[in-house]
Amino acid sequence: NGEPIPLEPGCGVLEMHPNGYGFLRSPDNNYTRERTDPFVPATMIDRYRLREGVFIKGLVQPGRRQQQGPRVREIQEVEGMPPDDYVNVKTFDQLTPINPETWLRLETGQQPITTRVMDLLTPLGKGQRALIVAPPRTGKTVLLQQVSQAISTNHPELSLVMLLVDERPEEVTDMKRSVKGDVLASSLDCDVESHVRLSQLVVERCKRMAESGKDVFLLMDSITRMARAFNKWVGNTGRTMSGGVDIKALDIPKKLFATARVFEEGGSLTIVATALVDTGSRMDELIFQEFKGTGNMELVLDRKLADRRVWPSIDISQSGTRREEKLLDPNTLHAVNMLRRTLSSMHHVEAMEQLTKQLAKFKSNREFISLIASSRDDG
C-alpha cells in the first residue's frame, strides 16, 4: 500500500555516531540505547550544525516492522529555538569563561545546618567547579541531597542534573525520589562502556544547555568511580602509574570536570563532584591527587567528625572557596574571616561542634553574621 505513514511528534537528546548520523535518546531512560530511538540522518545534522547532546523536538516517521526503526523527518526545535536560529549559537569553546560572581545561596531555613555551614565556609557561585572529598560513611549522600534540595528551592531557574556512576541501585532510586531534576545513572550492574558513555553524554548535554544561555547545576557522584571506569575502558595504552592507573585514562574525566565555568556572555555550568578517599585503594588515592587543585572550591569531609556524629562532618581548615571575595558581600566576608580566625585555634572536631551549636541558636545566617559584626564594632 502506497499510503504515506503519518508522522508522530518525538523528542530526545542527540547522541552522535562517529559516522555522522545520530539517534535521539530519552532522558527518562538514562539515555540508554533502545531500538525505538528515532534515527537522525547525517544530512540533517550537517544542515543545522547539530552538536552532540542537543535536545531536539521534531516529527518522527514510525518504524516499519521489517526494515528499520523510526526516523526523524523534520526538526521543529533545537534547545527550544527554531533550528535555523541554532546555527548561530556560539560553541562552548568560543565563549569567555570568567570567575564565578553570582552567589548561589543554599540556606533554606534554620535547618538543615549543613547548607548554612556551606554558605559561610564554602560558598558556591554560578559556574563553580567544586570537589567534595569524602571518606566512606561521612554523610556524602545526604549532603548531596541537601544541596540539590537547596538549589531547587532557592534557584528554581537553574536546570538541575545529577549523574550517578557505578552507584548502588537502591541509592539511585533514593536519589531519583529526592532530587527534583534529571537523575541519570549507570549503576553497579551496568558495564564500563555504559559508565563511560553516559558520563560523556551527560556533560555534553549540560554544555549544550550552557551554550544556549541557560544556567546548569550538575552533581557528579562520584568522579572517582567515573575515573576508575575510564581506566578500565582505556585498557593498557600508555604508562601505568602506581595503583594501576593508566596516565591517559584520567584525561577525559579531568576534561569533564573542567567544563564547569560561567560565561561573560551569559550561561553557566556549575559542577559539584565527589571524590572518594581513604577507601583503602591506592587507585582512588591517586585519582584524588590528580583532581586535587583542579577545582575552585573544596569541601573536605572528615571521618573523625562523622564517628562522633557531628553533622556536617566538614573539616573547616581544609575546606574553602577560591576568590570568595567575589561572591560574598563585604559584611559577610568580614564575619567569615573573623569566624575562621576564631575556629582555626581549636582542634577541627571541636571547631565544627562549636559552629553547629552556635548556628542552631540563630534562625538564620544573617542573624549570626550581624552578631559577629556588632561584636567587632564594640571591640
C-alpha positions in Angstrom: 0.0 0.0 0.0 1.5 3.3 -1.1 -0.2 5.4 1.6 2.2 7.8 3.5 2.7 6.8 7.1 1.5 9.7 9.4 4.3 11.4 11.3 4.3 11.5 15.1 5.9 14.1 17.4 9.1 12.9 19.0 11.9 14.4 21.1 15.2 13.4 22.7 18.8 14.1 23.3 21.1 13.7 20.3 23.8 11.1 20.5 26.1 11.1 17.5 27.8 8.2 15.8 31.4 8.6 14.5 29.9 8.1 11.0 28.0 11.3 11.2 24.4 10.2 11.9 22.8 10.1 15.3 19.9 8.9 17.5 17.6 10.6 19.9 17.9 9.2 23.4 15.3 9.5 26.1 16.3 11.4 29.4 13.6 9.4 31.3 15.5 6.2 30.5 19.1 7.2 31.4 19.8 7.8 27.7 20.0 4.0 27.1 20.2 2.8 23.6 16.8 1.5 22.6 15.6 0.0 19.2 12.8 2.5 19.3 15.1 5.6 19.4 14.5 7.8 16.4 17.3 7.9 13.8 18.7 11.3 12.8 20.3 11.3 9.3 23.7 12.9 8.8 22.4 15.3 6.2 20.1 16.8 8.8 22.9 17.0 11.4 25.2 18.8 8.9 22.4 21.2 7.7 21.6 22.5 11.2 25.1 22.0 12.5 23.7 19.9 15.4 26.1 19.1 18.2 26.0 16.0 20.5 23.8 16.5 23.5 21.2 18.9 22.0 17.6 18.5 22.9 15.5 18.1 19.7 11.8 18.2 19.1 10.6 17.1 15.7 8.3 14.9 13.6 9.2 11.2 13.5 8.2 8.6 11.0 7.4 5.4 12.9 9.5 2.3 12.2 8.2 -0.3 9.8 8.3 -3.8 11.1 10.8 -5.4 8.8 13.2 -2.7 7.6 14.1 0.0 10.1 13.4 1.8 13.3 11.7 5.3 13.5 13.4 8.2 11.6 13.3 11.9 12.2 11.7 13.6 9.2 11.6 17.2 10.3 13.2 19.1 13.1 11.0 21.7 14.8 13.1 22.9 17.7 16.7 22.6 18.9 17.3 23.6 22.5 13.9 25.4 22.5 14.7 27.5 19.4 13.9 27.2 15.7 16.7 25.0 14.1 17.7 27.9 11.7 18.5 30.1 14.8 20.5 27.4 16.5 23.2 27.6 13.7 24.2 31.0 15.2 24.7 29.7 18.8 28.4 30.0 19.7 30.1 26.8 20.7 31.3 26.2 24.3 34.9 27.0 23.4 34.1 30.3 21.7 32.6 31.8 24.8 34.6 33.6 27.5 35.0 31.9 30.9 35.2 34.2 34.0 35.4 33.8 37.8 32.1 32.9 39.5 30.5 36.1 40.7 26.9 35.2 41.4 26.5 33.6 44.8 24.1 30.6 45.0 22.7 30.7 48.5 22.0 27.3 49.9 20.4 28.2 53.2 16.7 27.3 53.2 15.8 27.9 56.8 17.1 27.1 60.3 17.6 23.5 59.3 19.5 21.8 57.7 22.6 23.2 59.3 24.8 21.7 56.5 23.8 24.1 53.8 24.2 27.0 56.3 27.7 26.0 57.1 28.5 25.7 53.4 27.2 29.2 52.8 29.6 30.5 55.4 32.7 28.4 54.8 32.5 27.2 51.2 30.1 29.5 49.3 29.1 28.2 45.8 28.9 30.5 42.8 27.3 30.1 39.4 29.9 28.3 37.4 31.8 26.9 40.4 33.9 23.7 40.0 33.5 22.2 43.4 35.1 19.0 44.8 33.6 17.2 47.8 36.3 15.0 49.3 34.6 12.2 51.2 35.9 9.2 53.1 33.4 6.3 53.4 30.4 6.9 55.7 30.8 10.6 56.2 27.4 11.7 55.0 28.2 12.4 51.4 24.8 11.2 50.0 22.8 13.2 52.5 24.9 16.3 51.8 24.3 15.9 48.0 20.6 15.6 48.6 20.5 18.7 50.8 22.5 20.7 48.2 20.2 19.6 45.4 17.1 20.4 47.5 18.5 23.9 48.4 19.2 24.6 44.7 15.7 23.6 43.6 14.1 25.6 46.4 16.2 28.8 46.1 17.2 28.8 42.5 14.4 27.1 40.5 15.7 28.8 37.3 18.7 26.5 37.3 18.5 23.2 35.4 19.4 20.6 37.9 21.1 17.4 36.6 22.6 14.5 38.6 25.0 12.0 37.2 25.5 8.8 39.2 28.2 6.5 38.0 28.7 3.0 39.5 26.4 3.6 42.4 24.3 1.1 44.3 20.9 0.6 42.6 19.0 1.4 45.8 20.9 4.7 46.1 19.9 5.6 42.5 16.2 5.1 43.4 16.7 7.2 46.5 18.2 10.0 44.5 15.5 9.8 41.9 12.9 10.3 44.6 14.6 13.2 46.4 16.2 15.2 43.6 13.9 17.5 41.7 15.8 17.3 38.4 17.1 14.9 35.8 18.8 12.0 37.6 20.9 9.9 35.1 22.5 6.8 36.4 24.7 4.0 35.2 24.6 1.8 38.3 26.8 -1.0 39.6 25.2 -3.6 37.4 26.0 -1.7 34.2 29.2 -2.3 32.3 32.2 0.0 31.9 31.1 1.0 28.4 27.8 2.3 29.8 29.6 4.3 32.6 31.9 6.0 30.1 29.2 6.7 27.5 26.7 8.2 30.0 29.3 10.4 31.7 30.3 11.9 28.4 26.8 12.3 27.0 25.5 14.0 30.2 28.3 16.5 30.2 27.8 17.2 26.5 24.1 17.8 27.3 25.0 20.3 30.0 27.4 22.1 27.7 24.7 22.5 25.1 22.4 24.0 27.7 25.1 26.4 28.9 25.9 27.5 25.4 22.4 28.5 24.8 22.4 30.8 27.8 20.9 28.5 30.5 22.4 28.1 34.0 23.0 24.4 34.7 23.8 22.7 38.0 25.4 19.3 37.7 26.1 16.9 40.6 28.5 14.1 39.8 28.7 11.2 42.2 31.4 10.1 42.0 34.3 11.3 39.9 36.5 8.6 41.4 34.3 5.8 40.2 34.0 7.5 36.8 37.8 7.7 36.6 38.0 4.0 37.5 35.6 3.2 34.7 37.7 5.2 32.2 40.8 3.5 33.4 39.3 0.1 32.6 37.9 1.3 29.3 41.2 2.7 28.1 43.0 -0.5 28.7 46.8 -0.5 28.6 47.6 2.2 26.2 50.4 4.0 27.9 52.5 4.2 31.1 50.8 2.8 34.2 51.2 4.8 37.3 51.3 3.2 40.8 47.9 1.9 41.9 47.3 0.6 38.4 46.1 3.8 36.8 46.9 4.5 33.1 48.2 8.0 32.6 45.9 8.6 29.6 42.8 7.3 31.4 42.3 10.4 33.5 42.4 12.8 30.6 38.7 12.6 29.8 37.4 12.7 33.4 39.6 15.7 34.1 38.2 17.4 31.0 34.7 16.6 32.0 35.2 18.1 35.5 37.0 21.1 33.9 33.9 22.1 31.8 32.4 23.9 34.8 32.5 27.6 34.1 30.5 30.8 33.9 30.4 32.8 30.6 30.7 36.5 30.3 28.1 36.3 27.5 25.6 34.5 29.9 25.0 30.9 30.7 26.9 28.8 33.2 27.7 25.2 34.2 28.3 24.6 37.9 29.7 21.2 38.8 29.7 19.6 42.3 31.6 16.4 42.1 32.5 13.9 44.9 35.9 12.3 45.2 36.3 9.2 47.4 39.3 8.9 49.7 40.5 6.5 52.4 38.9 3.6 50.7 42.0 1.5 51.1 42.6 1.6 47.4 45.8 3.1 46.0 44.0 3.8 42.8 41.4 6.0 44.5 44.1 8.0 46.3 45.9 8.6 43.0 42.8 9.7 41.3 42.1 12.1 44.1 45.6 13.6 43.9 45.1 14.2 40.2 41.8 16.1 40.7 43.1 18.0 43.8 43.6 21.6 42.9 41.7 21.5 39.6 38.5 22.8 41.3 37.9 26.3 42.7 36.0 25.1 45.7 36.9 22.2 48.0 34.9 20.7 50.8 36.6 18.1 52.8 34.6 15.7 55.0 36.2 14.1 58.0 35.8 10.6 59.4 36.6 11.6 63.0 33.7 14.1 63.0 31.3 11.5 61.5 32.3 9.0 64.1 31.4 11.5 66.8 28.1 12.0 65.0 28.8 15.7 64.2 27.0 16.7 61.0 28.0 18.1 58.7 31.4 16.4 59.1 33.3 19.2 57.4 37.0 19.8 58.1 37.0 23.6 58.3 40.7 24.3 57.9 40.8 22.1 54.7 37.7 23.5 53.1 37.1 26.7 51.3 36.3 28.6 48.1 38.9 30.4 45.9 38.2 34.1 45.3 35.3 34.0 47.8 35.5 37.8 48.0 33.9 37.9 44.5 30.8 36.1 45.8 30.2 37.4 49.3 29.3 41.0 50.3 31.9 42.8 52.4 29.9 42.4 55.7 29.6 38.7 55.3 33.2 38.3 54.2 34.5 40.1 57.2 32.3 38.0 59.5 33.5 34.8 57.8 37.1 35.9 58.3 36.6 36.5 62.0 34.8 33.2 62.3 37.7 31.3 60.6 40.2 33.1 62.8 38.3 32.0 66.0 37.8 28.4 64.8 41.4 27.9 63.5 42.8 28.0 67.0 40.7 25.0 68.0 41.0 21.3 67.1 38.9 20.7 64.0 36.5 18.3 65.7 35.8 20.9 68.4 35.6 23.7 65.9 32.8 22.1 64.0 31.0 21.1 67.1 31.1 24.7 68.3 30.0 26.1 65.0 27.0 23.8 64.6 26.0 24.5 68.2 26.2 28.3 67.6 24.3 28.2 64.3 21.5 26.2 65.8 20.8 29.1 68.2 20.1 31.5 65.4 17.2 31.5 63.0 19.4 32.4 60.0 23.0 33.1 59.0 22.1 36.8 58.7 21.4 37.0 62.4 24.5 35.1 63.2 26.6 37.4 61.0 25.1 40.6 62.4 26.1 39.4 65.9 29.7 38.9 64.8 29.6 42.3 63.1 28.3 44.0 66.2 30.9 42.4 68.4 33.5 43.8 66.1 32.0 47.3 66.4 32.1 47.1 70.2 35.7 45.9 70.2 
